[in-house]
Amino acid sequence: MAKKGSLTINSENIFPIIKKWLYSDHDIFYREIVSNGCDAITKLKKLDGMGEWQKPEDLKFKIEVITDPNEKSITFIDNGIGMTMEEVDEYINQIAISGAQDFMEKYKDKANEEQIIGHFGLGFYSAFMVAEKVTIDTLSYKDGSQAVHWESDGGTEFEMEAGDKAEQGTTIKLYLNEESLEFCNEYRAKEVLEKYCSFMPVEIYLTNAAAEDQFETIEKDELTENDTVIETILEEAKTEEIEKENGEKEVVEVSPASEKYKIAKRPVPINDINPLWNKHPNECTEEEYKDFYRKVFHDYKEPLFWIHLNMDYPFNLKGILYFPKLNISYDSLEGTIKLYNSQVFIADNIKEVIPEFLMLLKGVIDCPDLPLNVSRSALQNDGFVKKISDYITKKVADKLTGMFKTDRENYEKYWDDINPFIKFGCLKDEKFAEKINDSLLFKNLSDKYLTIAECLEENKEKHENSVFYITDEKEQGQYINMFKEAGLDAVYMNQNIDNPFVGYLEQKNENVKFLCINSDLSDIFKEEVTEEDKEAMKADVDALTELFRKVLGKENLDVKVEKLKNENMSSMITISEESRRMAEMMKMYSMPGMDNSMFGTTETLVLNYNNKLVQYVLGHKEGAHTNTICEQLYDLAGLSHGSLTPERMTKFIARSNELMIIMAEA
């Protein structure tokens, strides 16, 4: 006689809650039900290992998922431990009775904050998010067990009675509601199973009940007892007529007669039960690592290198982290770190477990000690999770510093690709920064890669404790040429992350100054000027300052007059290091295209006292073309420093034409 009853919980509205918001992703029911099937098989394997049950030789453990779009159903079949009627009553009918009340109280107001099903053994009930009716047919592995049939229409009512299942294991069938019919589409099912179950430890087979039969042809010696033969195909021997050396013709056999079989297409599991991360690093080949990367991340650009994590104590953690080739032209760089629990997919990029800076990488991490359903607020305060995060950080830092010390040539080869990641790591993670500090590299004007110590050594004779850097090779071309001619060195720091990174470097290296190449003119470019010379030039400096401020309409323009060794250089613009950094910082928080002057950036116009044009201006302050020349000198300095605004560029071109006409008519 069938047993009828209400599911034992302390609230009548558990199912509406499950349906509405227990998971944000409704497709997750696939993971819950399949992973339950995996658990049932794992338990049976353990009993076999303990000698409490003996596995029949012909039994192959597997999970079958059958979609049926005609019936609007999905069926999950495992041949695991199964359940007795008492067990169904305990595990299914009493919805984790001990936690139900706590569950209702704790989470009723947190609809969108948590993923909470696994905390109360409610995984099976995720089925009711998509199904209007669910049936269970199960048979326990125990000798003499009676099969059980259970069903519920998605309310709190159920029926349970003796069933007719003949093989041990559990079959769960979902009759989908109208909003969820997508999930009985074979291709959608395959997509979801690959998302959550690609590496589950039991083979999973997907079948479409409505699909036409499929076949394949095999050689006779490939036939196994599991194959269903549809047709035997006899192929006659193939012959060919050839001409011998003496001119006679002979028929020879090219391929012998053969027997083949047309068989029902062999099922192929959708998952890999032995993922690469479970192997010991010494057993993995380079090609296996690359194949795994392509398969998991669908990225056909080869990774630069990888780190294989393999830890048993004090916690169990395995995984592979790949360093991809980053596209640094994009502001937003984000990789994908997939988190697993015993080969069951949990989620991508869980920042509480994986240090934030590692999110630029691609990889998989499997940690059985983490809960399958991650409550992020709980993880934030979990000391165990912090240890996992610290371990991963240490392994990444060890890999990079090890490569720097033992294989610097390759490290330098990768540097352009991995440096945004390393710099981000230094800014975000103090422990990582401490470990990696001596392995930071900087590319110099000769395209050599140097550490900070080596950079200081390069400039030691001419500029002690200073590292000059380039933020824009095109805009700072004039300064780069000056540095090269003077035998000074500078390094490239032209990525978005470099502006905050320069500040970090100065904090870490207290006695070192980092100066942008156009922040000021080094004394090495100037002639030595005595106090007498300065006194003699004072009147000219004042005159030039007054003239340029008046002509340009900039009363507060900072003008410097220097005796530069290169007489051909007439004018330059420098921007103080402090001012430049402030402008860069403001740009990060403002709209692009804003004028530096809006941020209070102080630019200095440097005029070369040794240049003929500057001397001409001094000697012809009231000249007919002096104002034009002053404006031209200012814009030339602006061009060599960077780009002009559209308005200034228009005037510069018109003025250049005017000056050429004057020259032509002279």
Disulfide bonds with the S-S distance in Angstrom:
none
